């Protein structure tokens, strides 16, 4: 006899299905941007100290992120379908089965998709422009020539794969700053600064011996070696960015669609709000949020928020407007339960 999957198992399957799709969509968007950059055009503008023109030549428009938008839409739809399929069989007072369907075109669903995707993609593009502007200005201020400055930003072409690697496109402004700091540390010749690089978690450890040798000799690394090392470091940060976005957006899309699915059935009169409860489910992690561990098993009515120990009201994990300290990297989810005995529509 087939065992019925638990709510946690069903949710886990959805995450395993959609998180990789979102990760690939984000990385494909970055690859689309970098592969279409004509380096000569960027360099020409930098030679005239035209930073705005150089950024414009990179074509950082929102259309490049449409695949990510579609991936979020797919995860959102998958969460809604699963939520409806997991509901118990509902019957009216006459014993007739109530037909329950997930409608991704309902007003709440379309509004969330429109606002969420627009805000996310606009934010990514704006942050990109800030990171790139800062990196270009820093490169020229160091005295790097326009070509090296451009390559440090857009990445260098791998002769084997034909794709650009390294660079800061795709990174947050903060991460781009990390790359610039690492470049200065490795170029400094200062043993203390170079040791600081060896503490960077996303560095490519295959270069550690090279850096350690430079520290022992008290010499700065050659410029071409610094470029190689920082490019690999930037790639590590880009992977982190892709992992962060795919995790957060997958959980956000699944969480919102599941909540909307139940809200939609309540609005239609198929389910009474007072028969639905929500339970906070915590997923074990290497570095768990202690507040979320404390919230595990907390049960509230559908129309009530969960309460975190710090006083934050959370409608459900990854709900819009919840502070980042409760969302980024969070793998908690909300388990909905309908009181089967009370589901008859009055």
C-alpha positions in Angstrom: 0.0 0.0 0.0 1.3 3.4 -1.0 2.2 5.7 1.9 0.6 9.1 1.8 3.3 11.8 1.7 3.5 14.2 4.7 3.1 17.9 4.3 6.9 18.3 4.8 7.7 15.7 2.1 5.3 17.3 -0.4 6.8 20.7 0.2 10.3 19.3 0.0 9.5 17.8 -3.4 8.3 21.2 -4.7 11.5 22.9 -3.5 13.7 20.2 -5.1 11.8 20.7 -8.3 11.8 24.5 -8.6 14.9 25.8 -6.8 17.3 24.5 -9.4 15.1 25.9 -12.2 15.3 29.4 -10.6 19.1 29.1 -10.1 19.7 28.2 -13.7 17.3 31.0 -14.9 19.3 33.6 -12.9 22.7 32.4 -14.1 21.4 32.2 -17.7 20.3 35.8 -17.5 23.8 36.8 -16.3 25.4 34.8 -19.1 23.0 36.4 -21.6 24.1 39.8 -20.5 27.9 39.1 -20.4 27.9 37.2 -23.7 26.3 40.1 -25.5 28.7 42.7 -24.3 31.0 44.1 -26.9 34.2 44.9 -25.0 35.5 47.4 -27.5 32.4 49.6 -27.0 32.8 49.6 -23.2 36.5 50.4 -23.5 35.9 53.2 -26.0 33.6 54.9 -23.5 36.0 54.4 -20.6 38.8 56.0 -22.6 36.6 59.1 -22.6 35.9 58.6 -18.9 32.2 58.1 -19.8 31.1 55.8 -17.0 27.4 56.2 -17.9 28.1 55.3 -21.5 30.1 52.3 -20.5 27.3 51.0 -18.3 24.7 51.7 -21.1 26.9 49.7 -23.5 26.5 46.6 -21.3 22.7 46.5 -22.0 21.6 45.8 -18.4 17.9 45.8 -19.3 15.1 44.0 -17.4 14.2 41.9 -20.4 17.3 39.7 -19.8 15.7 38.5 -16.5 12.4 37.3 -18.1 13.5 33.7 -17.7 13.8 34.2 -14.0 10.3 35.9 -14.0 8.9 32.8 -15.8 10.6 30.4 -13.4 9.1 32.2 -10.4 5.7 32.0 -12.1 6.1 28.3 -12.6 7.0 27.8 -8.9 4.1 29.9 -7.8 1.7 27.9 -9.9 3.2 24.6 -8.7 2.7 25.7 -5.1 -1.0 26.6 -5.7 -1.8 23.4 -7.5 -0.2 21.3 -4.7 -2.1 23.3 -2.0 -5.4 22.6 -3.6 -4.6 18.9 -4.3 -3.7 18.5 -0.6 -7.0 19.8 0.7 -9.5 17.2 2.0 -12.5 16.3 0.0 -15.0 19.1 0.7 -18.8 18.5 0.6 -21.8 20.9 0.8 -24.6 20.3 3.4 -26.3 18.0 0.9 -23.3 15.7 0.7 -22.2 16.8 -2.8 -18.5 17.1 -3.5 -17.4 20.7 -3.9 -15.1 21.2 -6.9 -11.9 23.0 -5.8 -9.5 24.3 -8.4 -6.4 26.5 -8.3 -6.8 29.6 -10.3 -3.6 31.4 -11.0 -5.5 34.2 -12.7 -7.4 35.3 -9.6 -6.8 38.9 -8.7 -4.6 38.2 -5.6 -2.4 35.8 -7.5 -1.9 38.1 -10.5 -1.3 41.1 -8.3 1.4 39.3 -6.3 3.2 38.0 -9.4 3.1 41.5 -11.0 4.4 43.4 -8.0 6.9 40.8 -6.8 8.5 40.1 -10.1 8.7 43.7 -11.0 10.2 44.7 -7.7 12.7 41.9 -7.7 14.0 42.4 -11.3 14.1 46.2 -11.0 16.0 45.8 -7.8 18.5 43.4 -9.4 19.1 45.7 -12.3 19.5 48.8 -10.1 21.9 47.0 -7.8 23.9 45.8 -10.8 24.3 49.4 -12.1 25.5 50.5 -8.7 28.0 47.7 -8.4 29.3 48.2 -11.9 29.6 52.0 -11.5 31.6 51.6 -8.3 33.9 49.0 -9.8 34.6 51.1 -13.0 35.3 54.2 -10.9 37.6 52.2 -8.6 39.5 50.7 -11.5 40.1 54.0 -13.2 41.0 55.6 -9.8 43.7 52.9 -9.3 45.2 53.9 -12.6 44.2 50.7 -14.4 43.9 51.2 -18.1 40.4 51.1 -19.6 40.7 47.6 -21.0 41.8 46.1 -17.7 39.1 48.0 -15.9 36.4 46.8 -18.3 37.6 43.2 -18.0 37.6 43.3 -14.2 33.9 44.2 -14.5 32.6 42.1 -17.4 34.9 39.1 -16.9 37.4 37.4 -19.2 36.6 34.9 -21.9 37.4 31.3 -21.1 39.1 30.0 -24.2 37.8 26.5 -23.6 34.1 27.3 -22.9 33.9 30.6 -24.8 32.0 32.2 -22.0 33.0 35.1 -19.7 34.1 34.3 -16.2 34.8 36.5 -13.2 33.8 40.1 -13.3 31.1 41.6 -11.0 28.0 41.4 -13.3 25.5 39.4 -11.3 26.9 40.4 -7.9 25.4 42.7 -5.4 27.1 46.0 -4.8 28.3 44.6 -1.5 29.8 41.5 -3.1 31.4 43.7 -5.8 33.1 45.5 -3.0 34.4 42.3 -1.6 36.0 41.5 -5.0 37.6 45.0 -5.1 38.9 44.6 -1.6 40.4 41.1 -2.4 42.1 42.6 -5.4 43.7 45.3 -3.3 44.8 42.8 -0.7 46.5 40.6 -3.2 48.2 43.5 -5.0 49.4 45.2 -1.8 52.4 43.0 -1.0 51.4 43.5 2.7 51.4 40.1 4.5 48.6 41.1 6.8 46.4 42.1 4.0 47.1 39.0 2.0 46.4 36.8 5.0 43.0 38.6 5.2 42.3 37.3 1.7 42.9 33.7 2.9 40.0 34.1 5.4 37.5 34.8 2.6 35.0 32.0 2.6 34.2 32.0 -1.2 37.8 32.1 -2.4 39.1 29.4 -4.7 41.4 27.5 -2.3 43.5 26.1 -5.2 45.3 29.4 -5.2 46.1 29.4 -1.4 49.6 28.0 -1.9 50.4 30.8 -4.4 49.1 33.4 -2.0 51.0 31.8 1.0 54.2 31.9 -1.0 53.8 35.6 -1.8 53.2 36.2 2.0 56.4 34.5 2.9 58.3 36.5 0.4 56.6 39.7 1.3 55.9 40.5 -2.4 52.7 41.5 -4.2 51.3 39.0 -6.7 51.7 39.7 -10.4 48.7 41.5 -12.0 47.7 38.6 -14.2 47.7 36.2 -11.2 45.6 38.7 -9.2 43.2 38.8 -12.1 42.9 35.0 -12.1 42.4 34.7 -8.4 39.9 37.5 -8.1 38.0 36.1 -11.1 37.5 32.8 -9.4 36.6 34.6 -6.2 33.9 36.5 -8.1 32.6 33.3 -9.6 32.2 31.9 -6.1 30.3 34.9 -5.0 28.1 34.7 -8.1 27.2 31.1 -7.2 26.3 32.3 -3.7 24.1 35.0 -5.2 22.4 32.5 -7.4 21.9 30.1 -4.5 20.5 32.9 -2.3 18.1 34.1 -4.9 16.8 30.7 -6.0 16.2 29.6 -2.4 14.5 32.8 -1.3 12.4 33.2 -4.4 11.3 29.5 -4.4 10.2 29.7 -0.8 8.5 33.1 -1.4 6.6 31.8 -4.4 5.5 28.6 -2.8 4.5 30.3 0.5 2.5 33.0 -1.2 0.7 30.7 -3.6 -0.3 28.2 -0.9 -1.7 31.1 1.3 -3.6 32.5 -1.7 -5.0 29.0 -2.6 -6.6 28.7 0.9 -7.7 32.4 0.9 -9.3 31.9 -2.5 -11.4 28.9 -1.3 -12.4 30.9 1.8 -13.5 33.8 -0.4 -15.6 31.5 -2.6 -17.3 30.0 0.5 -15.9 26.5 -0.1 -14.0 26.6 3.2 -14.7 28.5 6.4 -11.8 30.5 7.8 -12.5 29.3 11.3 -11.8 25.7 10.2 -8.3 26.4 9.0 -5.2 26.5 11.2 -1.5 27.1 10.3 1.5 25.4 11.9 5.0 26.7 11.7 7.4 24.0 10.5 11.1 24.4 10.9 13.6 22.7 8.7 16.8 21.6 10.3 19.9 23.6 9.0 23.6 23.8 9.8 23.1 27.3 11.2 19.4 27.5 12.2 17.7 30.7 13.3 17.1 30.2 17.0 14.0 32.2 16.8 12.5 29.9 14.1 13.6 26.9 16.1 11.6 28.3 19.0 8.6 28.9 16.7 8.5 25.2 15.5 5.1 23.7 16.1 3.4 27.1 16.8 -0.2 26.9 15.7 -2.4 29.9 14.8 -5.8 30.4 13.1 -5.6 31.1 9.4 -6.3 34.8 9.8 -3.7 35.3 12.5 0.1 35.8 12.2 2.8 33.7 13.8 4.7 35.6 16.5 8.5 35.5 16.6 10.3 35.8 19.9 11.5 39.3 18.9 7.9 40.4 18.5 7.7 40.2 14.7 4.3 39.2 13.3 4.8 36.8 10.4 1.7 35.7 8.4 3.7 32.8 7.0 7.4 32.1 6.2 8.7 34.4 3.5 5.5 36.6 3.5 5.8 40.0 1.8 7.0 42.7 4.2 8.7 40.4 6.7 12.1 41.7 7.6 15.1 40.0 5.9 16.4 38.7 9.2 13.5 36.3 9.1 13.5 35.4 5.4 17.0 35.3 3.8 18.2 31.7 3.9 15.1 30.6 5.8 13.8 27.1 4.9 10.7 27.1 7.2 7.3 26.5 5.8 3.7 26.7 6.8 1.5 23.7 7.2 -2.2 24.3 6.6 -4.9 22.1 8.1 -8.6 22.1 7.6 -10.8 20.6 10.4 -12.4 17.9 8.3 -15.3 17.5 10.7 -16.2 21.2 10.3 -15.8 21.7 6.6 -19.5 21.4 5.7 -20.6 24.8 4.4 -23.3 26.2 6.6 
